[in-house]
Amino acid sequence: QATGGPPARLEHRDAEVRHFAAARALKQLAERGDAHAVASCIRLLYHGDLDVRNAAIKGLSHVVERGHEETIREVSKALEQEDASIRETGVQAFLVLAERGNHQVTDQLCSCLEHPEADTRNAAIRILSQVVEQGDEHAIAAAARRLEHESGDVRKAALKCLMRIAPVGDRNAVDAVMSRLRHASADVRESALKGLAKVVIRSEERTFASVRQLAEHPSWEVREAATKALGSIVVRGDEHGIRAAGAMLEDPVAAVRLAAANVFSQVTSPGDALALAVVKCRLEHRDTEVRKAATRALTKVAERGDAAAIGAVGSCLEHEDIKVRQHVNRALKVIGGLDDPTVLEAVTQRLEHGRAEVRNTAL
């Protein structure tokens, strides 16, 4: 009779009565596992009043042992309700019920990442970070699978979840995200790129090797994703990253070359001597499209008015191929401008050149 009273009063209109019934009476009177008390608390998880539901969660924390599978199964039914507030209550209840590392709870919470309501997704992320250990392989795999979801909101939630449960550099998280760079969907690859920036240790050798391998993939979409990934996985000035970006300027597909040109702004600092040398040699490439990409890349690595860059590029005004000279002209306009004294000097020097075609280009 005594233990039957507190659960009934969990839905009392008076907040202090609810608090007393949940936080004190149940704790003192009901034994752990008391079937009547447990059933009453679970029933009240579906109550229309949020305060009553919160009182029921407190009550559950006093009458159920953590990890009790039958109770977890019953509470998980709340996650299937149409009412968003009841779903969130179910998620909150897992916090008092779940043992760390419980795969059943992990899977239930990860399924909530797919819910259309943002509140439910965010609640699941918050609770997941508290009921799984950092680096939990099962949880990371479950969250990473949602990176392939058709909904952008779900993919975003999966990224947020990975950031909470995977420490930076976690191998399972890095491998899970890297594998999505091969995905057929551009949206999934984009989500993987965003995730990679959050989970990698920059310039880590194994990750770089994996990205370089993807840069040779038969699919140009995968090569494009790998090229963009360079900006997330190396520190500025990293020699391997700069040379890899330079190599991708020669890719046969325009989208990949564009990605390579743009990524220079992430892998170098303006005025970087190695980057300038890497780009300059592509200004003389036999392929016109490669030269175009190099011209664009030059704008990312050279500071406006950079005398060293202007001097290095200016020497290409003497190239035998007129198309190379034309691309150099465009590059000089971008990094120096028509009124820049260093550009004017580089051009006027060629007015006295022995070959007429060089003089014409300078004019």
SULVEN-V885875 format. One record per backbone hydrogen bond with DSSP energy under -1.0 kcal/mol. CO is the residue of the C=O (numbers start at 1). NH is the residue of the N-H. If there is no record, write none. Layout:
# SULVEN-V885875
co->CO nh->NH
co->CO nh->NH
This chain:
# SULVEN-V885875
co->5 nh->9
co->7 nh->10
co->9 nh->12
co->14 nh->18
co->15 nh->19
co->16 nh->20
co->17 nh->21
co->18 nh->22
co->19 nh->23
co->20 nh->24
co->20 nh->25
co->21 nh->26
co->24 nh->28
co->25 nh->29
co->26 nh->30
co->31 nh->34
co->34 nh->38
co->35 nh->39
co->36 nh->40
co->37 nh->41
co->38 nh->42
co->39 nh->43
co->40 nh->44
co->42 nh->45
co->43 nh->46
co->44 nh->47
co->49 nh->53
co->50 nh->54
co->51 nh->55
co->52 nh->56
co->53 nh->57
co->54 nh->58
co->55 nh->59
co->56 nh->60
co->57 nh->61
co->59 nh->62
co->59 nh->63
co->60 nh->64
co->63 nh->33
co->65 nh->68
co->68 nh->72
co->69 nh->73
co->70 nh->74
co->71 nh->75
co->72 nh->76
co->75 nh->78
co->76 nh->79
co->77 nh->80
co->78 nh->81
co->83 nh->87
co->84 nh->88
co->85 nh->89
co->86 nh->90
co->87 nh->91
co->88 nh->92
co->89 nh->93
co->90 nh->94
co->92 nh->95
co->93 nh->96
co->94 nh->98
co->97 nh->67
co->99 nh->102
co->102 nh->106
co->103 nh->107
co->104 nh->108
co->105 nh->109
co->106 nh->110
co->107 nh->111
co->110 nh->113
co->111 nh->114
co->112 nh->115
co->117 nh->121
co->118 nh->122
co->119 nh->123
co->120 nh->124
co->121 nh->125
co->122 nh->126
co->123 nh->127
co->124 nh->128
co->125 nh->129
co->127 nh->130
co->127 nh->131
co->128 nh->132
co->131 nh->101
co->133 nh->136
co->136 nh->140
co->137 nh->141
co->138 nh->142
co->139 nh->143
co->140 nh->144
co->141 nh->145
co->144 nh->147
co->145 nh->148
co->146 nh->149
co->151 nh->155
co->152 nh->156
co->153 nh->157
co->154 nh->158
co->155 nh->159
co->156 nh->160
co->157 nh->161
co->158 nh->162
co->159 nh->163
co->160 nh->164
co->161 nh->165
co->162 nh->166
co->165 nh->135
co->167 nh->170
co->170 nh->174
co->171 nh->175
co->172 nh->176
co->173 nh->177
co->174 nh->178
co->175 nh->179
co->178 nh->181
co->179 nh->182
co->180 nh->183
co->185 nh->189
co->186 nh->190
co->187 nh->191
co->188 nh->192
co->189 nh->193
co->190 nh->194
co->191 nh->195
co->192 nh->196
co->193 nh->197
co->195 nh->198
co->195 nh->199
co->196 nh->200
co->199 nh->169
co->201 nh->204
co->204 nh->208
co->205 nh->209
co->206 nh->210
co->207 nh->211
co->208 nh->212
co->209 nh->213
co->210 nh->214
co->211 nh->215
co->213 nh->216
co->214 nh->217
co->219 nh->223
co->220 nh->224
co->221 nh->225
co->222 nh->226
co->223 nh->227
co->224 nh->228
co->225 nh->229
co->228 nh->231
co->229 nh->232
co->229 nh->233
co->230 nh->234
co->233 nh->203
co->235 nh->238
co->238 nh->242
co->239 nh->243
co->240 nh->244
co->241 nh->245
co->242 nh->246
co->243 nh->247
co->244 nh->248
co->247 nh->250
co->248 nh->251
co->253 nh->257
co->254 nh->258
co->255 nh->259
co->256 nh->260
co->257 nh->261
co->258 nh->262
co->259 nh->263
co->262 nh->265
co->263 nh->266
co->263 nh->267
co->264 nh->268
co->267 nh->237
co->269 nh->272
co->272 nh->276
co->273 nh->277
co->274 nh->278
co->275 nh->279
co->276 nh->280
co->277 nh->281
co->280 nh->283
co->282 nh->285
co->287 nh->291
co->288 nh->292
co->289 nh->293
co->290 nh->294
co->291 nh->295
co->292 nh->296
co->293 nh->297
co->294 nh->298
co->295 nh->299
co->297 nh->300
co->297 nh->301
co->298 nh->302
co->301 nh->271
co->303 nh->306
co->306 nh->310
co->307 nh->311
co->308 nh->312
co->309 nh->313
co->310 nh->314
co->311 nh->315
co->313 nh->316
co->314 nh->317
co->315 nh->318
co->316 nh->319
co->321 nh->325
co->322 nh->326
co->323 nh->327
co->324 nh->328
co->325 nh->329
co->326 nh->330
co->327 nh->331
co->328 nh->332
co->329 nh->333
co->330 nh->334
co->331 nh->335
co->332 nh->336
co->332 nh->337
co->335 nh->305
co->337 nh->340
co->340 nh->344
co->341 nh->345
co->342 nh->346
co->343 nh->347
co->344 nh->348
co->345 nh->349
co->347 nh->350
co->348 nh->351
co->350 nh->353
co->355 nh->359
co->356 nh->360
co->357 nh->361
co->358 nh->362
co->359 nh->363
